[in-house]
Amino acid sequence: MMKNVKNNIKDYFSNGPKTVFVVMLLVMCVTVTIFNMKKAISVIVDGKAIQVITLKSNVTEILKSNNIALGAKDQITVSLDSKVKDGDKIYIKKAVNVKVEVDGKKYNILTAENTVEDMLKAEKIVLSGADKITPSKSKDLTSGLQVVITRVNTKTLEETKAVNFATETKNSDELDKGVKKVVQKGKAGQKVITSSVVYENGKEISRKLISEKLKSEPVKQIVALGTTNVYTASRGGNVRYSRKLSVRATAYTADYSCTGKGPDDPALGITSTGVRAKRNADGYSTIAVDPRVIPLGSKVYVDGYGYAIAEDIGGAIKGNHIDLYFDSSDEMWGWGARNVSIYIME
């Protein structure tokens, strides 16, 4: 047995140099292999470079081993499962928060796009040609940037509107003074107005007239305005008159003292107009006037006397002087002479 041990020891030491060489060769190969497997790559995050020496070749593993987190909206220039080689560069752009106001709503958008225009395309926010945006679409995105979009649209509107009718007033002697009466009712016409209307976010901001066409003519309203004066008589009723005069009223009767004619004279009681003088308390009596002031044949109303017709004249009746006829001397003397108002009727 001792002989076998001695032989084994002898064999081991006789082969020792060879074994050491082999071991050293293996160590050198492993070292060279490991050295050759190491890669120097650059990870550039928002323009800041991070130098990485790694044995890993998968992008995801490299980022994880170097504590480089990648957000859902962050952008990276290579796919996460791609292999890298020595000297490669990986670019990462971190997403920033941008506030966008559009269509009546406000959004907080996380994006890694470069400009406002790029962000709108990525978020599928479509602008029409007339829409307004602040800031401009070429503005670079920064954290907290506020983007406001104003929707602008133009519509052509047709509206039917009323055309006011005119009112014409005509004097009428058939109505009491101041009284109005519609003799032709007015009617509004219609016109069609075509306009170009600009809206911003649904609110009208400007309107431009394109055309205005008359659809139907308005009908003029005609109003009669009374011009006839009205006096409420002491005996009741209204007296419609054209003139009012203040006169001196005396009285006469058909006797000799007043007319110079006797009872047998066929002309007794006949007025200058050829009618017989009369006193009718319930109708029209006879009065004498100056025809230059009150035309013969005029119907009048005399305060305190009543209705009368200017049917006579007298030599002493001049200017604003009238003579009232009575049937008897007693009535004549009872009247005497008075200052009264006389209303010349229509």
C-alpha positions in Angstrom: 0.0 0.0 0.0 2.8 2.4 0.9 4.3 1.6 -2.4 1.2 2.9 -4.2 1.1 6.1 -2.3 4.7 6.7 -3.1 4.1 6.1 -6.8 1.1 8.5 -6.8 3.1 11.3 -5.2 5.9 10.7 -7.6 3.6 10.9 -10.5 1.9 14.1 -9.3 5.1 16.0 -8.8 6.6 14.7 -12.0 3.5 16.2 -13.9 3.2 19.4 -11.7 4.7 22.0 -14.2 2.2 20.9 -16.8 -0.8 21.3 -14.5 0.3 24.8 -13.4 0.6 25.9 -17.0 -2.8 24.6 -17.9 -4.4 26.3 -14.9 -2.7 29.6 -15.7 -3.7 29.3 -19.3 -7.4 28.8 -18.3 -7.3 31.8 -16.0 -5.9 34.0 -18.8 -8.5 32.8 -21.3 -11.3 33.6 -18.9 -9.8 37.0 -18.1 -9.4 37.9 -21.8 -13.0 36.6 -22.5 -14.4 38.7 -19.7 -12.5 41.8 -20.8 -13.7 41.3 -24.3 -17.3 41.0 -23.1 -17.3 44.4 -21.3 -18.9 47.2 -23.3 -18.6 51.0 -22.8 -21.9 52.6 -23.8 -23.4 56.1 -23.3 -26.9 56.7 -22.0 -28.0 60.3 -22.8 -31.0 61.4 -20.7 -32.4 64.8 -21.7 -29.0 65.8 -23.1 -27.0 64.6 -20.0 -24.6 61.7 -20.8 -24.2 58.7 -18.4 -21.2 56.5 -19.2 -21.9 52.8 -18.5 -19.4 49.9 -18.5 -21.3 46.6 -18.5 -21.2 43.0 -19.4 -24.9 43.1 -20.1 -26.1 43.3 -23.7 -29.9 43.8 -23.3 -31.1 47.4 -23.1 -33.7 46.7 -20.4 -31.0 45.0 -18.2 -28.6 47.8 -18.7 -31.1 50.4 -17.7 -32.2 48.4 -14.7 -28.7 47.7 -13.5 -27.9 51.4 -13.6 -31.1 52.6 -11.9 -32.3 54.4 -15.0 -36.1 54.4 -14.9 -38.2 54.7 -18.1 -41.7 56.2 -17.8 -44.6 55.1 -19.9 -44.4 58.3 -22.1 -40.6 58.6 -22.1 -39.0 58.2 -25.5 -36.0 56.0 -26.2 -34.1 55.6 -29.5 -33.7 51.8 -29.3 -36.1 49.0 -28.5 -35.9 47.7 -24.9 -35.1 44.1 -26.0 -32.4 45.1 -28.5 -28.7 44.1 -28.1 -26.0 46.7 -27.7 -22.4 46.7 -28.6 -19.4 48.6 -27.4 -19.6 52.3 -28.2 -23.4 52.4 -28.6 -25.4 55.5 -27.6 -28.9 55.3 -26.1 -30.9 58.5 -26.1 -33.7 58.9 -23.6 -36.1 61.9 -23.5 -38.2 62.2 -20.3 -41.8 63.2 -20.7 -43.0 66.5 -19.2 -46.4 67.6 -18.0 -48.2 70.0 -20.3 -51.6 71.7 -19.7 -53.9 71.8 -22.6 -57.2 73.7 -22.8 -59.5 72.7 -25.7 -63.2 72.3 -26.5 -64.2 73.5 -23.0 -62.0 71.0 -21.1 -58.7 71.1 -19.4 -56.2 68.3 -19.7 -52.9 67.4 -18.0 -50.9 65.6 -20.7 -47.6 63.8 -20.1 -45.6 64.0 -23.3 -42.0 63.6 -24.5 -42.7 65.3 -27.9 -40.4 68.1 -29.0 -42.9 70.8 -30.0 -46.5 71.8 -29.4 -47.4 70.6 -33.0 -45.7 67.2 -32.3 -47.7 66.9 -29.1 -51.0 67.7 -30.8 -50.3 65.0 -33.4 -49.4 62.4 -30.8 -52.5 63.2 -28.8 -54.7 63.2 -31.9 -55.9 66.8 -31.2 -56.9 68.1 -34.7 -56.9 71.8 -35.6 -58.9 73.3 -38.4 -57.4 76.0 -40.5 -59.1 78.9 -38.6 -58.4 77.6 -35.1 -56.2 79.7 -32.9 -53.5 78.3 -30.6 -51.3 79.8 -27.9 -48.4 79.5 -27.9 -47.5 78.8 -31.5 -47.2 75.3 -32.8 -43.5 75.6 -33.2 -43.0 76.3 -29.5 -40.7 73.8 -27.7 -42.4 71.9 -24.9 -41.3 72.6 -21.3 -42.7 71.3 -18.0 -45.8 73.3 -17.0 -46.4 74.8 -20.4 -50.0 75.9 -20.9 -51.5 75.4 -24.4 -54.8 77.1 -25.2 -56.7 76.2 -28.3 -59.6 78.4 -29.5 -62.0 76.8 -31.9 -62.9 79.2 -34.7 -65.7 78.5 -37.2 -67.7 80.6 -39.6 -71.4 80.1 -40.5 -73.7 81.8 -43.0 -77.0 82.6 -41.4 -80.3 83.6 -42.9 -82.7 85.4 -40.6 -86.2 86.8 -41.3 -86.8 90.0 -39.5 -89.7 92.4 -39.3 -89.7 95.7 -41.1 -91.5 98.3 -39.0 -94.4 100.1 -40.7 -94.6 103.8 -40.8 -97.4 105.8 -39.2 -99.0 108.7 -41.0 -101.3 111.1 -39.1 -104.0 113.0 -41.0 -106.1 115.8 -39.6 -109.8 115.1 -39.6 -112.6 117.5 -39.0 -114.9 114.6 -38.4 -113.3 113.9 -35.1 -113.2 116.0 -31.9 -110.0 117.8 -31.4 -107.2 115.5 -30.0 -109.2 112.3 -30.7 -107.2 109.7 -32.7 -108.7 106.9 -34.7 -106.9 104.3 -36.8 -108.4 104.3 -40.2 -105.9 101.9 -41.8 -104.1 99.4 -39.6 -100.4 99.0 -40.2 -98.7 95.8 -40.9 -95.0 94.9 -40.5 -93.2 93.7 -43.6 -90.4 91.1 -43.7 -86.9 91.1 -44.8 -84.3 88.3 -45.2 -80.9 89.1 -43.8 -77.9 86.9 -44.8 -74.8 87.3 -42.6 -71.4 85.7 -42.1 -71.0 85.0 -38.4 -67.7 84.1 -36.8 -67.7 82.1 -33.6 -64.9 81.4 -31.1 -65.5 78.5 -28.8 -69.2 78.7 -29.7 -69.5 82.4 -28.9 -70.3 84.9 -31.6 -67.5 87.5 -31.9 -68.3 89.2 -35.2 -71.0 89.4 -37.8 -70.7 90.7 -41.4 -73.8 91.6 -43.5 -73.8 89.7 -46.9 -77.2 90.8 -48.2 -80.6 92.1 -47.2 -83.6 91.4 -49.3 -87.2 92.6 -48.8 -89.6 89.7 -48.6 -92.8 91.7 -48.1 -93.5 95.4 -48.0 -94.8 97.0 -44.8 -98.3 98.5 -44.8 -98.5 102.1 -43.6 -100.7 102.8 -40.7 -103.0 105.8 -41.1 -104.3 107.6 -38.0 -106.9 110.3 -38.1 -106.4 113.2 -35.7 -109.5 115.2 -34.7 -109.3 118.9 -35.3 -112.8 120.0 -34.4 -113.1 121.8 -31.1 -115.8 120.6 -28.7 -117.7 122.6 -26.1 -120.0 121.1 -23.5 -123.1 123.2 -23.7 -124.9 124.4 -20.5 -128.0 122.8 -21.8 -126.2 119.5 -22.2 -124.6 117.9 -25.2 -121.4 118.7 -27.0 -121.0 121.5 -29.4 -118.5 120.9 -32.2 -117.1 124.2 -33.4 -114.4 125.6 -35.6 -114.1 129.0 -34.0 -114.8 130.7 -30.7 -115.5 134.4 -30.4 -116.1 136.7 -27.5 -119.0 139.0 -28.5 -121.4 141.6 -27.2 -124.8 140.1 -27.4 -127.9 142.3 -27.5 -131.5 141.3 -28.2 -134.3 142.3 -30.6 -137.9 141.2 -31.4 -140.2 141.7 -34.4 -142.1 144.8 -33.3 -142.2 148.3 -34.6 -139.7 149.6 -32.1 -137.1 147.2 -33.4 -138.0 146.9 -37.0 -139.9 150.0 -37.9 -142.6 147.8 -39.4 -146.2 147.7 -38.4 -148.3 144.5 -37.8 -149.8 144.8 -41.2 -146.5 145.0 -43.0 -145.9 141.7 -44.8 -142.2 142.1 -44.3 -142.6 142.2 -40.5 -140.4 139.5 -39.0 -138.7 138.7 -42.3 -134.9 138.6 -42.1 -132.4 139.9 -44.6 -132.0 136.3 -45.9 -135.8 136.1 -46.6 -136.7 133.7 -43.8 -138.9 134.5 -40.9 -137.2 135.2 -37.6 -137.8 132.6 -34.9 -137.1 131.7 -31.4 -136.8 128.0 -30.8 -135.4 127.1 -27.4 -135.2 123.4 -28.4 -133.9 124.0 -31.9 -132.3 126.8 -33.9 -133.2 130.4 -33.3 -132.4 133.5 -35.4 -129.6 135.9 -34.8 -128.2 139.0 -36.6 -124.5 139.2 -37.2 -121.9 141.2 -39.1 -121.3 139.0 -42.1 -117.7 140.0 -42.2 -117.2 138.3 -38.9 -119.7 135.5 -39.0 -120.9 134.5 -42.5 -124.7 134.4 -43.0 -126.0 130.9 -42.8 -123.5 129.9 -40.1 -124.8 127.7 -37.4 -123.7 128.8 -33.9 -124.1 128.2 -30.3 -124.4 131.2 -27.9 -123.8 130.8 -24.2 -127.1 131.3 -22.4 -129.1 131.5 -25.6 -128.7 128.2 -27.3 -128.4 127.1 -30.9 -128.9 129.6 -33.7 -128.4 130.4 -37.3 -126.9 133.7 -38.6 -129.9 134.7 -40.7 -130.1 138.5 -40.3 -128.1 141.6 -40.2 -128.6 145.0 -38.7 -127.3 148.5 -39.2 -125.9 148.6 -35.6 -124.4 145.1 -35.7 -120.8 145.6 -36.5 -117.7 143.6 -35.6 -118.0 141.3 -32.6 -121.6 142.3 -32.0 -124.6 140.0 -32.4 -128.3 140.5 -31.9 -130.4 137.7 -30.6 -134.1 137.3 -31.6 -136.8 136.8 -29.0 -140.5 136.3 -29.6 -141.6 139.0 -27.0 -140.4 142.3 -25.6 -140.3 140.9 -22.1 -137.8 138.2 -23.2 -135.8 140.8 -25.1 -135.6 143.2 -22.1 -134.9 140.2 -19.9 -131.8 139.4 -21.9 -130.6 143.0 -22.2 -127.0 143.1 -23.3 -124.3 140.6 -22.2 -120.7 139.7 -23.1 -120.8 136.0 -24.1 -118.9 133.4 -26.1 -120.2 132.3 -29.4 -119.2 129.0 -31.0 -119.3 128.8 -34.8 -120.2 125.3 -35.6 -118.9 123.1 -38.3 
